[in-house]
Amino acid sequence: MTMNIDANAGVATRLGPVRLRSAEEVQAAADAWAREKAERLERGQQLHAKIKRTSKYYDQGAPGAPFKVFIDAHHGDYVVQGGPGGQYRLADVNLYVIGDDGRELKIS
C-alpha cells in the first residue's frame, strides 16, 4: 500500500494528499450550501415525465424522451399536465427530476 503525505497539511491517506480547510473555509462552504438549498426550495425542481412502454400513449412523441410536466389535481384521473399529448394519468408515465448534471432521478 502506498501512502502519500501532503507537505502542507501533513495528513497521510491511501488515496492521496488531503487538504485541511480552515474554519472560515468550512463555514463559507456551509453558508453557500445553505443559500443554494434555500434557492432550490423556493424555485423547486422541474418535473419531467416519460411515457411508459405499457401505456397506450407510448407512441406519442419520441419514445423514452422526457418532457416537462406539472401536477394539477383538478383534471380527474389526468393529473399530469404537459408533454406531447397534453395530459396523462399517473399510471401512464414515470416521473423524474433531472439534475443540473443531466442525470435523471426517477420518483417512485
N, C-alpha and C positions, 0 to 999 in steps of 0.2 A: 504494500500500500504506500502510495506517495503522499506525503504531507507537504502542503505549501504554507509558507509563513509570510504574511503581509508585513513588510517592514514598517509601514505607517501605523498599523493597528496592533501588530504583534499577536494576531489570532491565527491559529492553525486550523485548517479544515481539510476534509477529504476532497472537496470539490474545487478548492482554490482559495485565494485570499478573500477575506471578509473585511469590508469597510465598516467600521463602527461609526454611527451617527451621533452627533451632538444632541443634547436635549432640545435645542432650538430647532434642529432639522426634523427631529421626530415630531415635535409639536406642529411645525409648519405642514408636514405631510398629513398629520391627523386633521388639521384645520381644513386643508384643501379637500380631503376626502369628505369631510362633513358638509362643506359647501356643495360639492358635486352631488352628494346624496340628496340634499335639500332641493337642488335644482331638478334632479330627476323625479323626486316625489311630486314636485309642483307641476312639471310638464307631463309626467307619466311616460309610458312607453307605448309606441305604436303597436297595435295588434296586427298580426298577419294571419292569413288562413291559407290552407291548401285543401283542395277538394279531394276527398278520399277516393281511392280507386273503386271502392264498392258502391259509391254514390251514382245515382242515375245522371247526375250533373257533371261527371268526371270529364266529359268531352268538351265542356265549356272552357275556353281559354287554353293556355299552354299547359299540358299535363304536368303536374308536380310543381308548377310555378307558384310561389307565394304572392298574395295580393293583400293590400291594406284593407282592414275591416274595423268596424266598431260594433258594439253590442247595444241593441235597443229592445227592451222587453215589451214594447208596445206593438209588436207585429206578429202576435200569435206564436206559432212554432218557428217562424222565420226571423229569429232574433239576431242573426249575424248579417250585418248590412255592409255591402260593398262587393267588389270583385266583378268578374265578367257577367254574372247572372243577376247582380244587384242585391240579392238576399238569399240566405241559406239557413237551413236548420243546423243546430249543433251536431246532429247525427251525420250530416253530410260533409263536415270539414274537420280538420285538425287545426288547432290554434297555436300560434307561435309568437314569440318576440324575437327580433333579430338584433343582436348586439352591435355595438359600434365596430367590432372587428368582422362583422358579417356572419358570425356563427348563429345558427338557428337553435332556439331552445323551445322545444315542444311543451305546451302547457297541458297537463293531464286533466 
